[in-house]
Amino acid sequence: MLHIVNKSPTERNSVESCLAHAKKGSKVLLIEDAVYAATKGGAAEARVRSAMADVTIYALQPDLAARGMADRVIDGVNLVDYGGFVDLVAEQANCQSWL
């Protein structure tokens, strides 16, 4: 399953809820303000690092760049462009958006 999160980890608990419910082997795509969770020194860094043992974390690179965070990505977070976003959605039988 692909989980898509778009809310900042400091604004809502969407990232935390997603990571708590994502089953082993799931993929989590952080877009829009949720990309802050993929950054070093961010509020969700420890939780994201911990979750990476069970799920694959992706972040939308254009959203990181737009927020000036492209150089602060946590090691192990996979960056995708818009084409990669589409590929992730197409590869998965189910997608869950976290609001």
VEXDREN-2710 file (C-alpha; in Angstrom, 1 decimal):
% VEXDREN-2710
k/r/px/py/pz
1/MET/0.0/0.0/0.0
2/LEU/1.1/3.6/-0.7
3/HIS/0.4/6.1/2.0
4/ILE/0.4/9.7/0.9
5/VAL/0.8/12.5/3.5
6/ASN/0.6/16.2/2.8
7/LYS/0.4/17.9/6.2
8/SER/3.4/19.3/8.2
9/PRO/4.3/17.2/11.2
10/THR/4.2/20.4/13.3
11/GLU/0.7/21.3/12.1
12/ARG/-1.1/18.0/12.4
13/ASN/-0.4/14.4/13.5
14/SER/-0.9/13.0/10.0
15/VAL/2.7/11.8/9.6
16/GLU/2.7/10.2/13.1
17/SER/-0.7/8.5/12.5
18/CYS/0.4/7.3/9.1
19/LEU/3.7/5.8/10.4
20/ALA/1.9/4.2/13.3
21/HIS/-0.6/2.4/11.0
22/ALA/1.5/1.6/8.0
23/LYS/2.2/-2.1/7.8
24/LYS/5.6/-3.5/7.2
25/GLY/6.5/-3.3/3.5
26/SER/4.3/-0.3/2.9
27/LYS/5.5/2.8/1.1
28/VAL/5.0/6.3/2.5
29/LEU/5.2/9.4/0.2
30/LEU/5.6/12.8/1.8
31/ILE/4.4/15.7/-0.3
32/GLU/3.6/19.4/0.2
33/ASP/4.3/20.4/3.8
34/ALA/4.8/16.8/4.9
35/VAL/8.3/16.9/3.3
36/TYR/9.4/18.7/6.5
37/ALA/9.2/15.3/8.2
38/ALA/12.0/14.0/5.8
39/THR/14.5/16.6/7.0
40/LYS/17.4/16.4/9.4
41/GLY/16.6/18.3/12.6
42/GLY/12.9/18.3/12.0
43/ALA/10.2/17.6/14.5
44/ALA/9.6/14.1/13.0
45/GLU/13.1/13.0/12.3
46/ALA/13.4/10.4/15.0
47/ARG/10.0/8.9/14.1
48/VAL/10.8/8.8/10.4
49/ARG/14.2/7.2/11.0
50/SER/12.6/4.6/13.2
51/ALA/9.8/3.8/10.7
52/MET/12.4/3.3/7.9
53/ALA/13.1/-0.1/9.4
54/ASP/9.7/-1.3/8.3
55/VAL/8.5/1.0/5.5
56/THR/10.1/2.8/2.6
57/ILE/9.9/6.6/2.8
58/TYR/9.7/8.8/-0.2
59/ALA/9.7/12.6/-0.5
60/LEU/8.6/14.7/-3.4
61/GLN/11.8/16.5/-4.5
62/PRO/10.1/19.6/-6.0
63/ASP/8.3/20.2/-2.7
64/LEU/11.6/19.9/-0.8
65/ALA/13.2/22.4/-3.2
66/ALA/10.3/24.8/-3.1
67/ARG/10.7/24.9/0.7
68/GLY/14.5/25.3/0.6
69/MET/15.0/21.9/2.3
70/ALA/16.6/19.8/-0.5
71/ASP/20.0/19.8/1.2
72/ARG/18.6/18.6/4.6
73/VAL/17.1/15.3/3.6
74/ILE/17.5/12.4/6.1
75/ASP/19.8/9.7/4.8
76/GLY/17.7/6.8/3.4
77/VAL/14.7/8.9/2.3
78/ASN/14.1/8.3/-1.4
79/LEU/13.5/11.4/-3.5
80/VAL/11.1/11.3/-6.4
81/ASP/9.9/13.8/-9.0
82/TYR/6.4/14.1/-10.4
83/GLY/7.0/11.1/-12.7
84/GLY/8.1/9.0/-9.7
85/PHE/5.0/10.1/-7.8
86/VAL/2.9/8.7/-10.7
87/ASP/4.9/5.5/-10.9
88/LEU/4.4/4.9/-7.1
89/VAL/0.7/5.3/-7.4
90/ALA/0.5/3.1/-10.5
91/GLU/2.6/0.3/-8.9
92/GLN/0.4/0.0/-5.8
93/ALA/-3.0/-1.7/-5.6
94/ASN/-4.2/0.7/-2.9
95/CYS/-3.4/4.3/-1.9
96/GLN/-4.3/6.0/1.4
97/SER/-4.2/9.7/1.8
98/TRP/-3.7/11.1/5.3
99/LEU/-5.2/14.5/5.9
END
